[in-house]
Amino acid sequence: MLPMTIENSSTVPPVKKVALIGECMLELSGTAFGAMQQSYGGDTFNTAVYLQRCGGAALQTWYATALGDDALSAALQQRWAADGLQLDLVRTIAGRMPGLYQIEVDAHGERRFSFWRDQSAARAYFDVASTPLEARADSWDAFYFSGISLAILPPAGRERLIALALRLRQRGATVVFDNNYRPRLWADKATARTSFCQAFAAASTLLITADDHQALFEFDSLDAAVADAQALQMPELVIKRGAADTLVRVNSSEGWAIWHSVPTELVLRVVDTTAAGDSFAAAYLSQRLQGRPAAEAAQFGNRLAARVIQHPGAIIPLAAMQDLLPV
């Protein structure tokens, strides 16, 4: 008699590979000429760290940027590796340094920024014939960039980034654009609007912060900005409205779509709103890449964002969010 073979019907899904691009800057927080706390952060970098935490063993996260050959750049990479990020997309540019920003937080947890980033290494990421990110474009299951990713680049680099996003979407990757709009990073609104519209067209998933959309396109009211965003044609759309419900729409293969209204979580004491949107994006994307429904993903995003704004700084301690993570 032949030995019986028992097949294990459960299969482990392949690890999803996600690349994000942007800038991680050195951070000084405190009061002018008073005690300052040194840290680091940046919108897509914050998302990368939270994404790696939320995805657990199901996701592997790469961060694409450029740093200098100085001691601070080396120390940053050591910390990024400790955060679980893959660093072989990072370019080292001799003579350049990371950007720097100072952050002041008022009594309501709102932030005021001062930046020193004009000569930062990240601005020169595309100043070569082919970057590590472009060379490995066929590797990524998902790609994430933001309005700030676009803003820090010169025009030629911006064009390369948009072209990469289009290439990835055309081959079926999930391409996520977050509309972070910072007016001081742009020469004028017309340039920013053109770049954002190009990014909208390249993305398969669009994360819209309603007040940023209002500011960039100069709508008279937040409601008008939300209505305009809802009319954008793309497979997946998330509209964040502060404490109001998050709106989520995913188109079906038949072409119809249903809007879901997902409540945010009440936070009685807001300590620091830094990275609220970045952490939401990470939590949302981590769930969507694992096949969970969009409304459920948005609920998880709101839960993590609510936790993040109860702590100072962009990246909260892992222990402060451990109970939200997969076992």
C-alpha positions in Angstrom: 0.0 0.0 0.0 1.3 3.4 -0.9 1.8 5.9 2.0 -1.0 8.4 2.3 -0.2 11.9 1.4 -2.0 14.7 3.2 -2.0 17.9 1.4 -2.1 21.2 3.3 -4.8 23.3 1.6 -3.8 26.5 3.3 -1.3 28.5 1.3 0.8 31.4 2.5 0.2 34.4 0.2 3.4 35.9 -1.3 5.0 38.8 0.4 4.0 42.1 -1.2 6.8 44.4 -2.2 6.1 48.1 -1.7 8.4 51.1 -2.7 7.9 54.6 -1.5 9.8 57.7 -2.6 10.3 61.1 -0.9 12.5 62.8 1.7 13.3 62.1 5.3 14.6 65.2 7.0 16.3 65.9 10.3 13.8 67.3 12.8 14.2 69.8 15.6 11.2 70.3 17.9 10.9 72.8 20.7 10.9 76.5 21.3 13.2 79.0 19.6 16.5 79.3 21.7 15.1 76.8 24.1 15.5 73.1 24.6 15.3 71.2 21.2 14.6 67.5 20.7 16.3 66.0 17.6 14.5 63.4 15.5 13.7 62.8 11.9 10.7 62.4 9.6 9.0 63.2 6.4 5.5 62.4 4.9 6.3 59.3 2.8 9.0 58.2 5.2 6.5 58.2 8.0 4.1 56.2 5.9 6.9 53.7 5.1 7.6 53.0 8.7 4.0 52.6 9.7 3.4 50.5 6.6 6.1 48.1 7.6 4.7 47.9 11.1 1.1 47.4 10.0 2.0 44.9 7.2 4.1 42.6 9.4 5.3 39.6 7.6 2.9 40.1 4.7 4.7 43.2 3.4 8.3 44.3 2.6 8.9 48.0 2.4 11.6 49.9 0.5 12.3 53.6 0.8 13.8 55.5 -2.1 15.6 58.8 -1.4 19.0 60.3 -1.4 21.3 61.1 1.5 24.8 62.6 1.8 28.1 61.0 2.8 28.1 62.7 6.2 27.8 61.2 9.6 24.1 62.3 10.0 23.2 60.5 6.8 24.9 57.3 8.0 23.1 57.5 11.3 19.8 58.0 9.6 20.3 54.8 7.5 21.2 52.8 10.7 17.9 53.9 12.2 15.9 53.2 9.1 17.3 49.7 9.0 16.2 49.3 12.6 12.7 50.4 11.5 12.6 47.4 9.2 13.0 49.3 5.9 14.9 48.0 2.9 17.6 50.6 1.9 19.1 49.5 -1.4 17.1 52.2 -3.2 18.8 55.0 -1.3 21.4 56.9 -3.2 24.4 58.5 -1.5 25.5 61.8 -3.0 28.8 63.1 -2.0 28.8 66.7 -0.6 25.0 66.7 0.0 23.3 66.5 3.3 19.8 65.7 4.6 17.3 68.6 4.8 16.3 70.0 8.2 13.1 71.4 9.6 12.0 72.9 12.9 8.6 72.1 14.3 6.6 74.0 16.8 3.3 72.6 18.2 0.7 74.8 19.8 -1.7 74.1 22.7 -4.1 72.4 20.3 -1.6 70.0 18.8 -1.3 72.0 15.5 2.1 72.4 13.9 4.2 75.2 12.5 7.2 74.3 10.3 10.4 76.1 9.3 12.4 74.4 6.6 16.1 74.3 5.4 16.0 71.9 2.4 17.0 73.8 -0.8 20.2 71.8 -1.1 19.1 68.5 0.4 20.3 65.3 -1.2 16.8 64.0 -1.9 16.2 66.8 -4.4 18.9 65.3 -6.6 17.6 61.7 -6.5 17.0 61.6 -10.3 20.2 63.4 -11.2 21.6 60.2 -12.8 20.7 58.3 -16.0 18.9 55.6 -14.1 18.1 55.4 -10.4 17.9 52.2 -8.4 14.1 52.7 -8.2 13.7 52.9 -11.9 16.1 50.1 -12.6 14.0 47.7 -10.5 10.5 49.0 -11.6 9.3 45.5 -12.4 9.8 44.4 -8.7 7.1 46.4 -7.0 3.6 45.3 -6.2 2.8 48.8 -5.0 4.3 52.2 -5.3 3.5 55.2 -3.1 4.4 58.9 -3.7 2.9 62.2 -2.6 2.6 65.9 -3.5 5.7 66.6 -1.5 7.6 63.8 -3.4 6.8 65.9 -6.5 7.4 69.3 -5.0 11.0 68.7 -3.8 12.2 67.6 -7.3 13.3 69.8 -10.2 11.1 69.6 -13.3 13.1 66.9 -15.0 13.0 64.7 -11.9 9.3 65.3 -11.5 8.7 64.1 -15.1 10.7 61.0 -14.4 8.7 60.2 -11.3 5.4 60.6 -13.1 6.6 58.4 -15.9 7.7 55.7 -13.5 4.2 55.8 -11.8 2.5 55.5 -15.2 4.8 52.6 -16.1 4.0 50.8 -12.9 0.2 51.3 -13.2 0.3 50.1 -16.8 1.8 46.8 -15.8 -0.8 46.3 -13.0 0.9 47.5 -9.9 -1.0 49.5 -7.2 0.0 53.1 -7.6 -0.9 55.3 -4.7 -0.8 59.1 -4.7 -1.3 61.2 -1.5 -2.2 64.8 -2.3 -0.1 66.5 0.4 0.2 70.1 -0.7 2.6 72.5 0.8 2.5 75.9 -1.0 5.9 77.0 0.1 7.5 74.1 -1.8 6.1 75.2 -5.2 7.1 78.1 -7.4 3.4 78.8 -8.2 0.0 77.1 -8.0 -0.2 76.6 -11.7 2.8 74.3 -11.7 1.6 72.5 -8.7 -1.9 72.0 -10.2 -0.4 70.6 -13.4 1.8 68.1 -11.5 -1.0 67.0 -9.3 -3.3 66.4 -12.3 -0.6 64.3 -13.9 -0.3 62.3 -10.6 -4.0 61.8 -10.5 -3.9 60.3 -13.9 -1.1 58.0 -13.0 -2.6 56.7 -9.7 -4.8 53.7 -9.3 -5.5 54.7 -5.7 -5.8 58.4 -4.7 -5.7 59.7 -1.1 -7.2 63.1 -0.9 -7.0 65.4 2.1 -9.9 67.7 1.5 -8.4 70.9 2.8 -5.3 70.4 0.7 -7.5 69.9 -2.3 -9.4 73.1 -1.5 -6.2 75.1 -1.0 -4.6 74.0 -4.2 -7.6 74.4 -6.5 -9.0 77.4 -4.6 -12.5 76.2 -3.9 -14.8 78.5 -2.0 -15.7 75.9 0.6 -14.6 72.5 1.8 -17.8 71.0 0.6 -17.0 72.2 -2.9 -13.6 70.7 -2.7 -15.0 67.3 -1.6 -17.6 67.4 -4.4 -14.8 68.0 -6.9 -12.7 65.2 -5.5 -15.6 62.8 -5.6 -16.0 63.4 -9.3 -12.4 62.3 -10.0 -12.3 59.2 -12.2 -10.0 56.5 -10.8 -10.3 52.9 -9.5 -10.0 53.8 -5.8 -10.5 57.0 -4.0 -10.3 58.0 -0.3 -11.2 61.5 0.9 -10.1 62.5 4.4 -12.0 65.3 6.0 -10.4 65.8 9.4 -12.7 64.7 12.2 -15.6 64.1 9.8 -16.3 60.7 8.3 -13.8 59.4 5.8 -15.3 58.8 2.3 -14.2 55.7 0.4 -15.1 54.5 -3.1 -13.8 51.5 -5.1 -15.0 51.0 -8.7 -16.1 47.5 -9.6 -15.3 45.6 -12.8 -18.8 46.4 -14.0 -18.0 50.1 -13.7 -20.3 51.0 -10.7 -19.1 52.4 -7.4 -20.5 52.7 -3.9 -19.4 55.4 -1.5 -18.7 54.3 2.1 -18.7 56.8 4.9 -16.3 55.6 7.6 -16.4 57.4 11.0 -13.2 58.7 12.6 -12.4 58.0 16.2 -13.0 60.5 18.9 -9.8 61.8 20.5 -10.4 63.8 23.7 -6.8 65.2 23.9 -4.8 65.8 20.7 -1.1 66.0 21.5 0.4 66.4 18.1 -1.2 66.0 14.6 2.1 65.2 12.9 1.8 62.1 10.7 -1.9 61.7 11.2 -2.5 61.4 7.4 0.8 59.5 6.9 -0.2 56.8 9.4 -3.7 56.6 8.0 -2.3 56.0 4.5 0.0 53.2 5.8 -2.7 51.5 7.7 -5.2 51.7 4.8 -2.7 50.5 2.2 -1.5 47.6 4.5 -5.0 46.3 4.6 -5.9 46.8 0.9 -2.7 45.0 -0.2 -3.8 42.0 1.9 -7.2 42.0 0.1 -9.4 43.5 2.9 -12.4 45.7 1.9 -11.8 49.4 1.5 -14.2 50.5 4.3 -12.5 48.1 6.7 -9.1 49.4 5.6 -10.3 53.0 6.2 -11.6 52.1 9.7 -8.1 50.7 10.5 -6.5 53.8 9.1 -8.7 56.1 11.3 -7.9 53.9 14.3 -4.2 54.2 13.9 -4.3 57.9 13.1 -6.3 58.5 16.3 -3.6 56.7 18.2 -0.7 58.6 16.6 -2.1 62.1 17.4 -2.2 61.2 21.1 1.6 61.1 21.1 4.3 63.6 20.3 6.3 63.3 17.1 5.8 61.7 13.7 6.8 58.1 14.6 5.2 57.0 17.9 6.9 54.2 19.9 6.0 50.7 18.6 4.7 49.7 22.0 2.1 52.5 21.8 0.5 50.8 18.8 1.4 47.2 19.4 -2.2 46.2 20.3 -3.4 47.3 16.8 -0.9 45.2 14.9 -1.2 41.7 13.5 0.0 39.0 15.9 
